[in-house]
Amino acid sequence: MNPSLELQLKTLPSEPGVYRYYDKNDQLLYVGKAKHLKKRVLSYFNKNLPGYRIKIMVGKIVRLETTIVNSEYDALLLENNLIKEHRPFYNVLLKDDKTYPWICIKNENFPRIFLTRNVIKDGSEYYGPYAKVRPAKILLDTIKHIYKLRTCNLNLAPAKIDEGKYKVCLEYHIKNCEGPCEDLESKEDYDEKIDAIRGIIKGDFRKAKEYLVNQMMKHAENLKFEEAQIIKERLDILEDYQAKNTVVNPNIDDVDVFGMTSDETAAYVNFFKIRNGNIIQSFTTEIKKILEETDEDIMEEALIEIRQKFSSDSKEVLLPFHLSVEIPNVKLIVPKVGDKKRIVELSEKNAKEYRLEKLKQVQIVDPERHTTRIMAEMQKLLRMPVEPRHIEGFDNSNIQGTNPVSACVVFKDGKPSKADYRIFHPKTVEGANDFATMEEVIYRRYKRMLDEGENLPQLILIDGGKGQLSSAVKSLRLLGLYGKITIVGIAKRLEEIFFPEDSIPLYLDKKSETLKILQRVRDEAHRFGVKHHRTRRKNSTIKSELEEISGVGEKTIELLLSKLKSVKRIKESSMETLEEILGKSKAKVIYDYFNGNS
C-alpha cells in the first residue's frame, strides 16, 4: 500500500457519505455509500476480505476520495448519480440504454394524446415510461374506443377557429372526432374528456365512469337510445380494462411494490406502480453482481434508480425484506399478511419468472455462461474452495449380499462423461457390507488415480448418509486427500446433504439447480450400478446352470457364453454348431446333457 493511501485511511471521517476508489491511471474503479465512512472504507483493507473480485479491485486502488453528506439517503442518491455519470468498472449498473415509451398529453389547445419515446420539456404531460410498448398501446386503444379526440397536428388557437380557417376532415365524418377545428365541440367538453383520461392513465377510473354515465343518461333522457347504447358499450370497454388490471383491494392506493430473486451471478428485481388497486406500471430487470453484492445492497440501488426512472413519488413502498436506508417522507414496509403481502409475493413471482426466462435464453445462446453460473452456485452452497467442474458419484448395489458391485459415475461441467464411468467388484468384502465396500472402492479409485497422475475431482458424492460418508472419508485420509477434495453424502429420503464432521445436514431448496445436479449424479450412479449388478447376477445364474454339467469347466462356459450369449441358445444349438466352438468331445457332452442323451 502506498504511503499516501495509508495516510488517507488514517484520516477518514466518521460521517455518512460517498467514497470513490481510483487506480494508478486515475480511472474511477468504484463508487460506494456508507453510514459511517471510516468503518466502511477500512473494511475493504481487512486481511480477511471475502471474495476474489474484491481482492483484485483493492489491489488496484492507489487513492480515494470521499464526500460527506447529511444522511445515508443523501449518500445513496449521490452514489446513484455518480454511478450513472461515470459508470465505474466495479459497480452494478441498473441504468440501461433503452428508450422507453411514454404517453404524452400535448400542451396545446384541444390536446392530442399519443405515444412517444422523446420527452420534450414544453409543458406537455408525460406518463410512464412503460417497460413494454404493448400495455401502453392497449391503454391508448381503450381511450380511443371511449373518447373522440382529434389526431391532427393543426394549431387550434381560438383566433384561428373563430376565423373559420379550418374545415373538418375525414376523421369527423367517420365519427372519430367531434370537430373542434370548426368549433363543433367546446373547449370545456373536450377538457372534461382530457381530465377523465388523465385519471384512467393514473389508474383512477371514477371521473371517466362519471363522464360516461352522465353522457349515457343525457342521451336516454332525449330519447336518443342508439347513442346511449354506444356510450354503454364504451363504459363496458372501460370496466373490462379496469377488471383486467385490478390486482388488489382498490383501497390500496399510491403504492410502489418491489420483489426480488437472485443467484450467484445476478439479481432480478420487479417493480409495480399501483394506483387505486391497479398496476399501472410493471418493470423487471436483471442486475449483474460484480463484487458479490448482497440482496440488500442491490435492492437499495434499485429502489432509488427505478423510482427515478418511472417518476414515482409514492409515499409508501412495499418490500420483501427490510433495508437499513431511510427515505425522507416515505414509509418502507415489509408486509406480513393480507393484500399487501400478496402483492409483494406477486412481484417476487414476476421476478422469478423473468429469471427463468433469462436462464433459458442464456442456456441456448451462451451455454458456457450458464455452466459457469451453476458451478459458482454449487461452490457457494457446498462451501467449496473451487468450482466443482469434475464430480464423481458412488453407489453400491447388491441383493442380500450377492453379486455386489460399486458404480462410479463422472460428471464434467455438470454433464455426464460416460466414457469415464467405472464399475468395481469388491475384493476384500464378503456379504452385504455397504460401509466396508465404500471404504474399499474409494481407496482403490483414488489410489490408482494418484499412481497414474490423473486429474482428481473437485467433488465426491456418496449415495447414502453419515455411515457411508464416514467410510469414504477413512480412505481419503489414508491417501492424504482429505481436505483436498470436497466430499459429501446425499440421503434420499429427505434429500439431506451431509458433510464430514458436521452433525447438521444441509437442506437445499427443492428447485435449486445445485440439488438437481447432485440428484442427477446420485441417480445416474444408482442406475449404472443396478444395470451392472443385474448383468452380473444374470451371468452368475447362467454359469451355475452350466457348472452342473460334468466335465465342463469355467473356460468352456465363458467360451460358450461369448459366442452364443445365453443358455437358451446353447440348449437350442445343433451338434454342428457346438463342434465348431468346442470340438467333438466337449460338444457331445453339452449336446447330450440338454437333449436327454446322457
Secondary structure as UniProt FT lines:
FT   HELIX           3..10
FT   STRAND          17..22
FT   TURN            24..25
FT   STRAND          28..34
FT   HELIX           37..43
FT   TURN            44..45
FT   TURN            47..48
FT   HELIX           52..60
FT   STRAND          63..68
FT   HELIX           72..86
FT   TURN            89..90
FT   STRAND          102..105
FT   STRAND          113..116
FT   STRAND          125..127
FT   HELIX           133..146
FT   HELIX           158..162
FT   TURN            163..164
FT   HELIX           170..173
FT   TURN            174..175
FT   HELIX           180..182
FT   HELIX           187..202
FT   HELIX           206..221
FT   TURN            222..223
FT   HELIX           225..245
FT   TURN            250..251
FT   STRAND          255..262
FT   STRAND          266..275
FT   TURN            276..277
FT   STRAND          278..288
FT   HELIX           295..309
FT   TURN            310..311
FT   STRAND          316..318
FT   TURN            328..329
FT   STRAND          331..333
FT   HELIX           338..365
FT   HELIX           367..381
FT   TURN            382..383
FT   STRAND          390..399
FT   TURN            400..401
FT   STRAND          402..412
FT   TURN            413..414
FT   STRAND          415..416
FT   HELIX           418..420
FT   STRAND          422..424
FT   HELIX           434..451
FT   TURN            452..453
FT   STRAND          459..463
FT   HELIX           466..479
FT   TURN            483..484
FT   STRAND          485..491
FT   TURN            492..495
FT   STRAND          496..498
FT   TURN            500..501
FT   STRAND          506..507
FT   TURN            510..511
FT   HELIX           513..546
FT   TURN            547..548
FT   TURN            550..551
FT   HELIX           554..564
FT   HELIX           567..572
FT   HELIX           575..582
FT   HELIX           584..594
FT   TURN            595..596
//
